[in-house]
Amino acid sequence: MRFRRDCISVLLFCSTLLLIVEVATPFDTINTTLSIRDGDTIVSAGGTYELGFFSPGKSKNRYLGIWYGKISVQTAVWVANRESPLNDSSGVVRLTNQGLLVLVNRSGSIIWSSNTSTPARNPVAQLLDSGNLVVKEEGDNNLENSLWQSFEHSGNTLIPGMKIGRNRVTGMDWSLAAWKSVDDPSRGNITGILVPYGYPELVELEDSKVKYRSGPWNGLGFSGMPPLKPNPIYTYEFVFNEKEIFYREQLVNSSMHWRIVLAQNGDIQQLLWIEKTQSWFLYETENINNCARYKLCGANGICRINNSPVCDCLNGFVPKVPRDWERTDWSSGCIRKTALNCSGDGFRKVSGVKLPETRQSWFNKSMSLQECRNMCLKNCSCTAYANMDIRNGGSGCLLWFNDLIDILFQDEKDTIFIRMAASELGNGDSEKVNTKSNAKKRIVVSTVLSTGLVFLGLALVLLLHVWRKQQQKKRNLPSGSNNKDMKEELELPFFNMDEMASATNNFSDANKLGEGGFGPVYKGNLADGREIAVKRLSKNSRQGLDEFKNEVKHIVKLQHRNLVRLLGCCIERDEKMLVYEFLPNKSLDFYIFDETHSLLLDWRQRYNIINGIARGLLYLHQDSRLRIIHRDLKTSNILLDYEMNPKISDFGLARSFGENETEASTNKVAGTYGYISPEYANYGLYSLKSDVFSFGVLVLEIVSGYRNRGFSHPDHHLNLIGHAWILFKQGRSLELVGESKVETPYLSEVLRSIHVGLLCVQENTEDRPNMSYVVLMLGNEDELPQPKQPGFFTERDLIEACYSSSQCKPPSANECSISLLEAR
């Protein structure tokens, strides 16, 4: 009996002990049967981080967040519901059977969720000792297989292991957004991103406008930031491959606490926790220098922080508007003293600088500096070159093709070689081109003198014959035209007729790619091996001549990866031709409107095309030397290169705007019905927002695979815009595209694209976003504004607008097109 009592006592003691141990041990994981209420927390295995509800600063609102678990000052590093605070302590976090983390309020409404797109079988959510909150399949510790993780949705803080950059496969951006205040963690107006186009660099945006930029990565650090050196606190890496681009830091000693914070004023603060003082130590701050302000000195200007005034023009350049510079307004920038002439230019070496903006640059990772120089010389549009990587003597090639933006002097090793006219280069400019030694000059002079007399007699004999040939050529020119004047006006490389005939196999039908109102287009191969497309102007088309001059005028000064590149032209007798880079994959309409060919474009390619067109338009509207409205944006004018990247083409109807112009009008509407905006079709008013409307139509066509004009549906008589609008209002937008065309992980991108497309085709021009906002909306996951009624959403609207214009042709099944031009 006594033995039994002793056994029972021992069992009770052991059970109590196990219960105490279980309660006292913090847990780092929740499953579908557990939840976290306000007052509860989960703690990472090593106790470094803790997740629960908190109130920042003096705020009484409650937020779900992650903070440091071992320090005395509560410091949040991540906030879930930053845009949707709770006003009481009723919040509960649960994990659904589908693998979604959801935060619900008192009424049971979901105010935040993790938006996991991949279905789960046995999901768990775990707070890792890195500070990463991960939703995954139970037992699968491979982060690459995770269903969702907080490290991919950062706030204002980067902690070790977090990335800032982009997943090039999914298109997801890893970025920072400052808090509005210390009491309000909602998104402020300062954003930090890694720009993924051109050669990547970090950029800080204020209200979507660039405020600071880091300069490109040079192998040792970002060109415009203090040099990164080995230190006892953290290691760093910059990764740029086919799958992703990112910058990341890792702790040397995991027991330290280190964070990077994007402050409300735009400063980038690196903070280290000091155990002795129980406080955060400001290790370093970026962007505190006045010269760090983006484009402070304008194009081709350079900033020297120790000078007064700080701005100056690069050597060989002068202020564009001297009066503004006298008032210390340097925004107009600088222009060259002497224009480049391509064949005799050289390079000036400028060392110890932050390299210029690289979003429109070209790069090659394997070229030597000499190969880079030669590549720049071959392209008359190239304005500068530099090594990509300055380690071990330098490697790789960076080329610039436009004005040099945002350069500043600093004590760094970066060197740039700036293209200059030969007359601007002095004896100290070692990179001068076509420099001859005195001995070589003497040989040339003596040779010329000895042979000159021989040819003098021949020249006199041939003079009369040449004069007669020139007179004959003049008689062959069209009435009122002058080819010499046109050549001087167009300012670009010229090919002769023999080169064009040879390249196109004498303009054979086998080389013919297509034909438009201007004339035929031929594929060709130049003697140097380059593939070209030759647009041959119809000899009896006066309209074509106007388009020819207009297209050259606008595109010759444009350089962007999403614009077709003009290589030159041919003007000889009555022949006028434009020579473009050859794009092998035809135009966008060839793919998206054909049931068979459309299978060649998966959603990732379509989304890349949408983003590429958006970036090309943004360049035309905002970043090019001329603010250009395309006026004829449509699928047949979007060409595709070898990698199916889009390039906007056909600038025959384009118009340029001055800096302060926002709208213009015409009595002769030009463009393609189905794509042009209501205000343009009805009243002849066109603006940057006209192109935005056309872009919106393009987006809806790319997503759906249907043309806007000629679209039919058994339930209504609306066009594609109207059909998309009805589906959106009914919450059925996914019906616009067959599910077979899009894999489940990309459905959110599809919905976002449709939403953005409808914002672009709103009837009121003021409601439509500008292209900078369009690019931003496509590149992040922020909540989008609700679109209002679109313009031209019925077929009747289009037909009435078409016939209201005296220039309109009878409508076809696909489009009603007019292309008359008027002089500005």
C-alpha positions in Angstrom: 0.0 0.0 0.0 2.8 2.4 1.0 4.6 1.4 -2.2 1.6 2.4 -4.3 1.3 5.8 -2.6 5.0 6.4 -3.3 4.6 5.6 -7.0 1.6 7.9 -7.3 3.5 10.7 -5.6 6.5 10.2 -8.0 4.2 10.2 -11.0 2.4 13.4 -9.9 5.8 15.1 -9.3 7.1 14.2 -12.7 3.9 15.3 -14.5 4.0 18.6 -12.7 7.7 19.1 -13.6 7.0 18.3 -17.3 4.1 20.8 -17.2 6.4 23.5 -15.7 9.1 22.8 -18.3 6.6 23.0 -21.2 5.2 26.3 -20.0 8.5 27.9 -19.3 10.0 26.9 -22.7 9.3 29.5 -25.3 8.1 28.2 -28.7 9.0 29.5 -32.1 6.4 27.8 -34.3 2.6 27.9 -34.7 0.5 25.5 -36.7 -3.2 25.6 -37.8 -4.4 24.6 -34.3 -2.5 27.4 -32.5 -3.0 31.2 -32.5 -1.3 34.3 -31.1 -3.4 36.8 -29.2 -2.4 40.3 -28.0 -0.1 39.6 -25.0 1.2 36.3 -26.4 4.5 36.0 -28.3 6.6 33.5 -30.0 10.4 33.6 -29.6 13.1 32.4 -32.0 15.1 29.3 -30.9 18.1 31.4 -29.7 15.9 34.1 -28.2 17.2 36.7 -30.6 13.9 37.8 -32.0 10.3 37.9 -30.7 7.0 38.2 -32.5 3.8 39.6 -31.0 1.7 42.8 -30.7 3.2 46.2 -29.9 2.5 49.9 -30.0 5.3 52.1 -31.5 6.4 55.3 -29.8 3.4 57.2 -28.3 0.8 55.5 -30.5 -2.0 53.6 -28.9 -2.6 51.5 -32.0 -1.6 47.9 -32.0 0.6 46.2 -34.6 1.9 42.7 -35.3 5.6 42.9 -35.4 9.0 41.4 -34.8 11.5 43.0 -32.4 14.8 42.1 -30.7 14.3 39.6 -27.8 17.5 40.2 -25.8 17.8 44.0 -25.5 16.3 46.4 -23.1 14.9 48.9 -25.7 12.0 47.4 -27.7 13.1 47.9 -31.3 10.8 46.7 -34.1 12.5 45.4 -37.3 9.4 44.3 -39.1 5.6 45.2 -39.0 2.9 43.1 -40.7 -0.1 45.4 -40.6 1.7 48.7 -41.1 -1.1 50.1 -43.2 -4.0 48.6 -41.1 -3.5 49.2 -37.4 -5.7 47.8 -34.7 -7.3 50.3 -32.4 -7.6 47.8 -29.5 -6.1 44.6 -28.2 -8.5 42.2 -29.9 -6.1 41.1 -32.6 -5.5 37.4 -33.3 -3.0 35.8 -35.6 -3.9 32.4 -37.1 -2.5 30.0 -39.8 -5.1 28.7 -42.1 -5.1 25.2 -43.7 -4.2 26.8 -47.0 -0.9 28.2 -45.4 -2.1 31.8 -45.0 -1.1 33.8 -42.0 -4.1 36.0 -41.2 -4.6 38.8 -38.7 -8.2 39.3 -37.7 -9.8 42.0 -35.5 -12.6 41.8 -33.0 -15.3 41.3 -35.6 -13.4 38.5 -37.3 -12.5 40.6 -40.4 -9.1 39.9 -41.9 -7.0 43.1 -41.8 -3.7 41.6 -43.0 -2.7 38.3 -44.6 0.5 36.8 -46.0 -1.0 36.3 -49.5 0.6 32.9 -49.9 -0.2 31.8 -53.5 1.0 28.2 -53.3 -1.4 25.7 -51.6 -0.1 23.9 -48.6 -0.6 20.4 -47.1 0.7 20.7 -43.6 1.7 24.3 -43.1 3.6 25.8 -40.1 4.9 29.3 -39.4 8.3 29.6 -37.7 10.2 32.6 -36.4 13.9 31.8 -37.2 16.8 33.1 -35.2 17.7 35.3 -38.2 14.5 37.3 -37.6 12.8 35.8 -40.6 9.2 34.7 -40.2 8.7 31.7 -42.5 5.5 29.9 -43.6 6.5 26.4 -44.9 5.6 22.8 -45.0 6.3 21.1 -41.7 9.7 19.5 -41.7 11.0 21.3 -44.8 13.8 23.6 -43.7 14.9 24.7 -47.2 14.1 28.4 -47.4 13.8 28.2 -51.2 10.8 26.0 -50.8 9.1 28.3 -48.3 5.5 29.4 -49.0 6.1 32.9 -47.7 8.7 34.7 -45.7 8.9 38.1 -44.0 12.4 38.8 -45.4 10.8 39.3 -48.8 8.4 41.9 -47.5 10.7 44.3 -45.6 9.6 47.6 -44.0 12.0 50.4 -43.1 14.7 48.1 -41.7 17.3 45.7 -43.2 18.7 43.1 -40.7 21.5 40.7 -41.6 20.4 38.2 -44.2 17.8 40.5 -45.8 18.2 41.4 -49.4 17.5 44.7 -51.2 17.1 44.0 -54.9 14.9 42.0 -57.3 14.0 38.4 -58.0 14.4 38.3 -61.8 12.4 35.1 -62.2 9.3 36.2 -60.3 9.7 40.0 -60.7 9.4 40.5 -56.9 11.2 43.6 -55.6 12.9 43.6 -52.2 12.8 47.2 -51.2 12.6 49.6 -48.2 10.0 52.1 -47.3 10.4 54.6 -44.4 7.9 55.0 -41.6 5.7 58.1 -41.6 6.9 58.9 -38.1 8.3 57.1 -35.0 4.7 56.7 -33.9 3.3 55.6 -37.3 4.9 52.7 -39.2 2.7 53.1 -42.3 4.6 53.8 -45.5 6.1 57.2 -45.7 7.1 59.1 -48.9 10.7 57.8 -48.9 11.5 54.5 -50.7 14.7 52.6 -51.2 15.0 50.3 -54.2 17.7 48.7 -56.4 17.0 49.8 -60.0 17.0 46.6 -62.1 17.5 48.2 -65.5 20.7 49.4 -67.1 23.5 48.5 -64.7 21.9 48.2 -61.3 22.3 50.8 -58.6 20.5 51.7 -55.3 18.1 54.6 -55.6 16.2 56.5 -52.9 12.9 57.9 -54.1 10.9 60.8 -52.5 7.3 60.8 -53.7 8.4 58.6 -56.6 11.1 61.0 -57.7 14.8 60.2 -57.4 16.4 61.8 -54.3 19.7 60.0 -54.0 21.5 57.2 -55.8 24.4 55.0 -54.8 26.2 54.8 -58.1 26.9 51.4 -59.6 28.6 48.5 -57.9 32.4 48.6 -58.7 33.5 45.3 -57.1 34.5 47.0 -53.8 31.3 48.9 -53.1 28.8 51.3 -54.6 30.6 54.0 -56.5 28.9 56.9 -54.8 29.0 55.6 -51.2 31.9 55.4 -48.7 34.1 52.4 -49.5 33.1 49.1 -47.9 36.1 47.5 -46.1 36.6 44.3 -44.1 35.4 45.0 -40.6 34.7 43.0 -37.4 31.0 43.6 -37.6 29.6 42.5 -40.9 30.4 41.0 -44.3 28.7 42.2 -47.5 27.9 40.8 -51.0 26.5 42.1 -54.3 24.9 39.3 -56.4 23.9 39.9 -60.1 23.0 36.8 -62.0 20.1 35.4 -64.2 17.9 34.7 -61.2 18.4 37.7 -58.9 20.1 41.0 -58.2 20.6 42.0 -54.6 22.9 43.6 -51.9 23.0 41.8 -48.6 25.0 42.0 -45.3 25.8 39.2 -42.8 27.0 39.4 -39.2 30.5 38.2 -38.4 29.5 37.5 -34.8 25.9 36.4 -34.5 25.6 37.6 -30.9 25.8 41.3 -32.2 22.7 43.3 -33.1 23.0 45.2 -36.4 20.4 46.9 -38.5 20.1 49.4 -41.4 17.2 51.8 -41.2 15.7 54.1 -43.9 14.8 57.2 -41.8 11.9 59.5 -42.4 14.3 62.2 -43.7 15.9 59.9 -46.2 19.1 59.2 -44.2 20.3 55.6 -44.4 21.5 54.8 -40.8 23.7 51.8 -39.9 23.1 51.1 -36.2 25.0 48.8 -33.7 23.7 47.8 -30.3 26.2 48.6 -27.5 25.6 46.3 -24.5 27.6 48.5 -22.2 25.6 51.6 -22.7 22.3 49.7 -23.5 21.7 51.9 -26.5 22.0 52.0 -30.3 25.2 53.5 -31.7 25.0 55.3 -35.0 27.9 53.5 -36.8 27.5 55.3 -40.1 25.0 57.6 -42.0 24.6 57.9 -45.8 23.2 60.8 -47.8 24.2 63.5 -45.4 26.3 65.3 -48.0 24.8 68.1 -50.1 26.5 66.7 -53.2 24.7 63.4 -52.7 21.4 65.1 -53.8 20.4 63.6 -57.2 21.2 65.7 -60.3 22.1 68.7 -58.1 24.4 70.1 -60.8 22.3 69.0 -63.8 23.4 67.2 -66.9 27.2 67.1 -67.5 27.8 69.0 -64.2 30.0 67.8 -61.4 29.8 68.4 -57.7 32.7 69.2 -55.4 31.6 69.4 -51.7 34.7 71.4 -50.7 34.2 74.1 -53.3 32.0 77.1 -53.1 29.8 77.0 -55.1 29.7 73.2 -55.1 28.7 72.8 -58.8 30.8 73.2 -61.9 30.7 72.0 -65.4 32.9 69.1 -66.6 36.0 70.2 -68.4 35.1 71.0 -71.9 31.5 71.9 -71.0 29.8 75.2 -70.2 26.6 76.2 -68.4 23.6 75.7 -70.6 21.8 78.7 -69.1 24.5 81.0 -67.6 22.1 83.4 -66.0 20.6 80.5 -63.9 24.1 79.4 -62.8 24.8 82.9 -61.6 21.8 82.6 -59.4 23.1 79.2 -58.1 20.4 77.3 -60.0 22.4 74.5 -61.7 19.4 72.4 -62.7 19.7 73.3 -66.4 23.2 71.6 -66.5 26.0 72.0 -69.0 26.5 71.6 -72.7 29.6 70.9 -74.8 31.8 73.7 -75.9 32.6 71.8 -79.1 30.2 69.2 -80.7 31.3 65.7 -81.3 32.0 64.6 -84.9 32.4 60.9 -84.3 35.4 60.2 -86.5 38.0 62.4 -84.7 36.8 62.3 -81.1 39.0 61.3 -78.1 38.5 60.7 -74.4 39.4 62.6 -71.3 40.3 60.6 -68.2 38.5 61.8 -65.0 39.5 60.0 -61.8 38.1 59.9 -58.3 34.4 60.3 -59.1 31.0 58.8 -58.4 30.1 57.3 -61.8 27.1 58.8 -63.7 23.6 57.4 -63.6 23.6 53.9 -65.2 19.9 53.1 -65.8 20.4 53.7 -69.6 23.9 52.3 -69.8 25.2 49.2 -71.5 27.5 46.7 -69.8 29.6 43.7 -70.5 31.2 41.8 -67.7 34.1 40.2 -69.6 35.6 43.0 -71.7 38.9 44.7 -71.0 39.2 48.4 -70.8 40.8 48.6 -74.3 38.0 46.6 -75.7 35.5 48.8 -73.9 37.2 51.9 -75.4 37.0 50.4 -78.9 33.3 49.5 -78.4 32.6 53.1 -77.5 34.5 54.5 -80.5 32.4 52.4 -82.8 29.2 53.9 -81.6 28.8 57.6 -82.4 26.2 57.9 -79.6 28.6 56.6 -76.9 29.5 59.5 -74.6 31.7 57.7 -72.0 33.1 54.4 -70.8 34.6 52.9 -67.6 35.5 49.6 -66.0 32.6 47.8 -64.2 35.0 46.3 -61.6 38.0 48.2 -60.3 39.6 45.3 -58.5 42.8 43.8 -59.7 43.5 46.4 -62.3 40.0 46.6 -63.6 37.7 44.5 -65.8 34.3 44.7 -67.5 32.8 47.5 -69.5 30.2 50.2 -68.8 29.1 52.5 -71.7 27.0 55.7 -71.5 25.0 57.0 -74.4 23.4 60.2 -73.2 24.2 63.2 -71.0 26.2 62.3 -67.9 24.0 62.7 -64.9 24.9 63.1 -61.2 28.7 63.0 -61.0 30.6 64.1 -57.9 34.3 64.1 -56.9 35.3 62.0 -54.0 38.3 60.1 -52.7 37.6 56.9 -54.6 39.3 54.9 -57.3 36.5 55.0 -59.9 37.7 56.5 -63.3 35.6 57.4 -66.3 36.7 58.3 -69.8 34.5 61.0 -71.3 34.2 61.4 -75.1 35.4 64.8 -76.3 36.0 66.6 -79.6 39.6 66.4 -80.6 40.0 70.2 -80.3 39.1 70.0 -76.6 41.9 67.5 -75.7 45.2 68.8 -74.5 48.6 67.1 -74.2 47.6 65.7 -70.9 44.7 63.7 -72.3 46.3 60.3 -72.9 43.2 58.8 -74.5 43.2 61.0 -77.6 42.2 59.3 -80.8 44.0 59.5 -84.1 47.1 61.2 -82.6 50.0 61.0 -85.1 53.7 61.3 -84.3 55.8 64.0 -85.9 57.6 61.4 -88.0 54.4 60.0 -89.3 53.1 63.5 -90.1 56.2 64.2 -92.2 55.7 61.0 -94.1 52.1 61.9 -94.8 53.0 65.5 -96.0 55.8 64.4 -98.3 53.5 61.7 -99.8 50.7 64.1 -100.4 53.1 66.7 -102.1 54.7 64.1 -104.4 51.4 62.6 -105.5 49.5 65.8 -105.6 51.0 67.0 -108.9 50.3 63.6 -110.5 46.6 63.8 -109.7 46.2 67.5 -110.5 46.1 66.9 -114.2 43.6 64.1 -113.8 41.5 66.2 -111.5 41.2 68.9 -114.2 40.2 66.4 -116.8 37.5 64.8 -114.6 36.2 68.1 -113.3 33.8 68.7 -116.2 32.6 65.1 -116.1 31.8 65.3 -112.4 30.0 68.7 -112.8 27.8 67.2 -115.5 26.9 64.2 -113.2 26.0 66.5 -110.4 23.7 68.5 -112.6 22.0 65.3 -113.7 21.4 64.3 -110.1 19.8 67.6 -109.2 17.4 67.2 -112.1 16.4 63.8 -110.7 15.5 65.1 -107.3 11.8 65.4 -106.4 10.3 68.9 -106.7 11.0 71.2 -103.7 13.5 68.8 -102.0 17.2 69.2 -101.3 19.0 66.1 -100.2 22.1 68.0 -99.0 19.9 70.2 -96.7 18.1 67.1 -95.4 21.3 65.3 -94.6 22.5 68.3 -92.6 19.2 68.5 -90.8 19.0 64.8 -89.8 22.4 64.5 -88.2 23.0 60.8 -88.3 25.2 58.2 -90.1 24.5 57.8 -93.8 24.7 54.7 -96.1 24.8 54.9 -99.8 22.5 53.2 -102.3 25.0 50.5 -103.3 25.3 49.4 -99.6 21.6 49.2 -99.3 21.1 47.2 -102.5 23.9 44.8 -101.6 22.6 44.3 -98.1 19.0 43.5 -99.2 19.9 41.4 -102.2 18.8 44.2 -104.5 15.6 44.6 -102.5 14.4 41.2 -103.4 11.0 39.9 -102.4 12.7 37.1 -100.4 14.1 39.8 -98.1 10.9 41.6 -97.7 9.6 41.7 -94.1 6.4 43.6 -94.7 4.8 46.9 -96.0 3.1 49.9 -94.5 1.7 53.2 -95.7 5.3 54.5 -96.0 6.5 51.7 -98.1 8.2 48.2 -97.8 10.6 47.0 -95.1 13.5 44.6 -96.0 15.9 42.5 -94.1 19.5 43.0 -94.9 23.1 42.2 -93.9 25.8 44.9 -93.9 29.3 44.1 -94.9 30.4 44.1 -91.3 27.9 41.3 -90.5 25.3 43.4 -88.8 21.7 42.4 -89.5 19.5 45.4 -90.4 15.9 46.3 -91.3 15.6 48.8 -94.1 12.5 50.9 -94.3 12.2 52.2 -97.9 10.1 55.3 -98.4 7.5 55.0 -101.1 8.6 57.3 -104.0 5.2 58.7 -104.7 4.1 59.3 -101.0 4.4 62.9 -99.8 2.9 61.8 -96.5 5.7 59.2 -96.3 8.3 61.9 -96.7 6.9 63.9 -93.8 6.8 60.7 -91.7 10.4 60.0 -92.7 11.7 63.4 -91.5 9.6 63.3 -88.4 10.7 59.8 -87.4 14.4 60.6 -87.9 14.1 63.9 -86.0 12.6 62.1 -82.9 14.4 58.8 -82.8 18.0 59.9 -83.7 18.5 61.4 -80.2 16.9 58.5 -78.3 18.8 55.6 -76.7 16.9 53.1 -74.6 16.8 49.3 -74.4 13.0 49.4 -75.1 13.1 51.6 -78.2 14.1 50.4 -81.6 17.6 51.7 -82.5 18.1 53.7 -85.6 21.5 52.9 -87.2 21.4 55.5 -90.0 19.7 56.4 -93.2 20.2 56.6 -97.0 19.2 59.7 -99.0 20.2 59.4 -102.6 18.4 60.9 -105.6 14.8 60.1 -105.1 15.5 57.3 -102.6 15.0 57.7 -98.9 15.5 54.9 -96.4 15.8 54.4 -92.7 18.2 51.7 -91.4 17.2 50.0 -88.1 18.6 47.2 -86.0 17.0 44.0 -87.1 14.6 42.4 -84.6 14.1 38.7 -85.5 10.9 37.9 -83.6 8.6 40.2 -85.6 5.9 42.3 -83.8 3.8 41.7 -80.8 0.5 41.3 -82.8 2.0 38.2 -84.6 1.9 36.4 -81.2 -0.9 37.5 -79.0 -3.7 37.5 -81.6 -2.9 34.1 -83.1 -4.2 31.0 -81.4 -1.0 29.0 -82.2 1.7 31.6 -81.9 0.2 32.9 -78.6 1.4 29.6 -77.0 4.9 30.8 -77.5 4.4 33.6 -75.0 4.0 32.5 -71.4 2.9 34.9 -68.7 6.4 35.7 -67.5 7.3 36.9 -71.1 4.0 38.8 -71.4 4.6 40.6 -68.1 8.2 41.4 -69.1 6.8 42.9 -72.4 4.3 45.0 -70.4 7.0 46.3 -68.1 9.4 46.9 -71.0 6.8 49.0 -72.9 6.1 51.0 -69.8 9.8 51.7 -69.2 10.2 52.7 -72.9 7.2 55.1 -72.7 8.5 56.6 -69.4 11.8 57.3 -71.1 10.0 59.1 -74.0 7.8 61.1 -71.7 10.2 62.0 -68.9 13.8 61.0 -69.3 14.7 61.7 -73.0 16.2 65.0 -74.2 12.9 65.7 -75.9 9.6 65.0 -74.2 8.0 62.8 -76.8 4.4 61.6 -77.4 4.4 58.6 -79.6 0.7 58.9 -80.8 0.6 55.5 -82.5 1.3 53.0 -79.8 -0.2 49.6 -80.8 0.8 45.9 -80.9 2.1 46.1 -84.5 4.5 48.9 -83.4 6.0 46.8 -80.6 8.9 44.7 -82.0 10.6 41.8 -80.2 14.3 41.1 -80.0 16.1 37.7 -79.8 15.1 37.4 -76.1 11.5 38.6 -76.7 12.2 42.0 -75.1 9.9 44.7 -76.5 11.1 47.7 -78.4 8.8 50.6 -79.4 9.0 51.4 -83.1 7.5 53.7 -85.8 7.9 57.3 -84.7 6.4 58.8 -87.8 3.5 60.4 -85.9 5.4 61.3 -82.8 5.4 64.9 -81.4 7.8 66.5 -79.0 6.7 68.8 -76.1 8.6 71.6 -74.5 9.4 71.5 -70.8 6.3 73.4 -69.7 3.9 72.1 -72.4 1.2 69.6 -71.2 -1.3 69.5 -74.1 -1.6 70.3 -77.8 -4.3 70.2 -80.4 -4.7 69.4 -84.1 -7.4 69.5 -86.7 -6.1 66.3 -88.3 -6.2 63.4 -86.0 -3.5 60.7 -86.5 -3.3 57.3 -85.1 -5.2 54.0 -84.9 -8.7 53.8 -83.6 -9.0 51.2 -80.9 -5.8 52.6 -79.3 -6.2 56.4 -79.4 -7.8 58.3 -76.5 -11.3 59.8 -76.6 -10.1 63.4 -76.2 -7.8 63.0 -79.2 -10.3 61.2 -81.4 -13.2 63.6 -80.6 -11.4 67.0 -80.1 -7.9 66.6 -81.5 -6.4 67.1 -78.1 -3.3 65.0 -77.4 -0.9 64.9 -74.4 1.3 62.4 -72.5 -1.9 60.9 -71.2 -2.9 60.0 -74.8 -0.1 57.5 -74.8 -1.1 56.3 -71.4 -4.5 55.4 -72.8 -2.9 53.5 -75.7 -0.7 51.7 -73.2 -3.8 50.6 -71.2 -5.3 49.1 -74.3 -2.1 47.3 -75.0 -2.0 45.8 -71.5 -5.6 44.5 -71.8 -4.8 43.0 -75.2 -1.6 41.3 -74.0 -3.4 39.8 -71.0 -6.4 38.6 -72.9 -5.0 37.8 -76.3 -7.9 39.7 -78.0 -8.0 42.9 -80.0 -9.9 45.8 -78.5 -11.5 46.6 -81.9 -13.6 43.7 -83.3 -13.9 42.0 -79.9 -17.3 40.2 -79.5 -19.1 38.5 -76.6 -22.4 36.7 -76.6 -23.7 38.6 -73.5 -23.1 42.2 -74.7 -21.9 44.5 -77.5 -18.9 46.0 -75.6 -15.4 46.1 -76.9 -12.4 44.6 -75.0 -12.1 47.7 -72.7 -15.8 47.4 -71.8 -15.7 43.7 -71.3 -12.7 44.1 -68.9 -14.5 46.9 -67.1 -17.6 44.8 -66.5 -15.6 41.8 -65.3 -13.6 44.1 -62.9 -16.7 45.6 -61.3 -18.1 42.1 -60.8 -14.8 40.8 -59.2 -14.3 38.4 -62.1 -11.2 39.9 -63.8 -9.4 36.5 -64.1 -12.1 35.5 -66.7 -10.4 37.9 -69.1 -7.6 35.4 -69.5 -8.0 31.6 -69.7 -6.5 29.9 -66.6 -4.5 27.6 -68.9 -2.4 30.5 -70.0 -1.2 31.6 -66.5 0.2 29.5 -63.7 -1.2 30.0 -60.2 1.9 31.8 -58.7 1.4 34.6 -61.3 -2.3 35.2 -60.9 -1.7 38.3 -58.7 0.4 39.8 -61.5 -2.4 39.2 -64.0 -4.9 40.9 -61.7 -2.6 43.8 -61.1 -1.9 44.2 -64.8 -5.7 44.3 -65.6 -6.2 46.8 -62.8 -3.4 49.1 -64.0 -4.7 48.7 -67.6 -8.1 50.0 -66.5 -6.5 52.9 -64.6 -4.8 53.9 -67.9 -7.9 53.9 -70.0 -10.1 56.0 -67.8 -12.2 58.5 -69.7 -10.9 61.6 -67.9 -7.3 62.4 -68.7 -6.7 63.8 -65.2 -7.6 60.4 -63.7 -5.1 58.5 -65.7 -1.7 57.9 -64.0 1.5 59.2 -65.6 4.0 56.6 -66.8 6.3 57.0 -63.8 3.4 55.9 -61.6 2.5 53.1 -63.9 6.0 51.7 -63.7 5.9 52.0 -59.9 2.5 50.3 -59.7 3.7 47.4 -61.9 6.8 47.0 -59.8 5.4 46.8 -56.3 2.5 45.3 -54.3 0.9 48.4 -52.9 -2.8 48.9 -52.9 -4.0 50.4 -56.2 -6.6 53.2 -56.6 -10.0 52.2 -58.0 -10.4 52.9 -61.7 -13.3 55.1 -62.9 -15.4 54.5 -66.1 -13.1 54.0 -69.1 -13.3 55.9 -72.4 -14.4 54.2 -75.6 -15.7 51.1 -73.9 -18.4 50.3 -76.5 -17.9 49.7 -80.2 -20.4 52.4 -81.0 -18.2 55.0 -79.2 -15.3 54.0 -81.5 -17.4 54.1 -84.7 -18.9 57.5 -83.9 -15.5 58.9 -83.1 -14.1 57.4 -86.2 -16.7 58.9 -88.5 -16.6 62.3 -86.7 -13.2 62.7 -88.3 -13.1 63.5 -92.0 -9.8 61.6 -92.2 -11.3 58.3 -91.1 -11.4 55.3 -93.3 -14.3 52.8 -93.2 -13.8 50.6 -90.2 -12.4 47.1 -90.6 -12.9 44.2 -88.3 -9.8 45.1 -86.3 -9.0 48.8 -86.5 -9.9 52.1 -88.0 -6.6 53.8 -88.8 -5.7 57.4 -89.9 -2.3 58.8 -90.3 -2.5 62.3 -91.8 0.1 64.7 -90.4 0.0 68.4 -89.7 3.0 70.8 -89.2 3.6 72.0 -85.6 
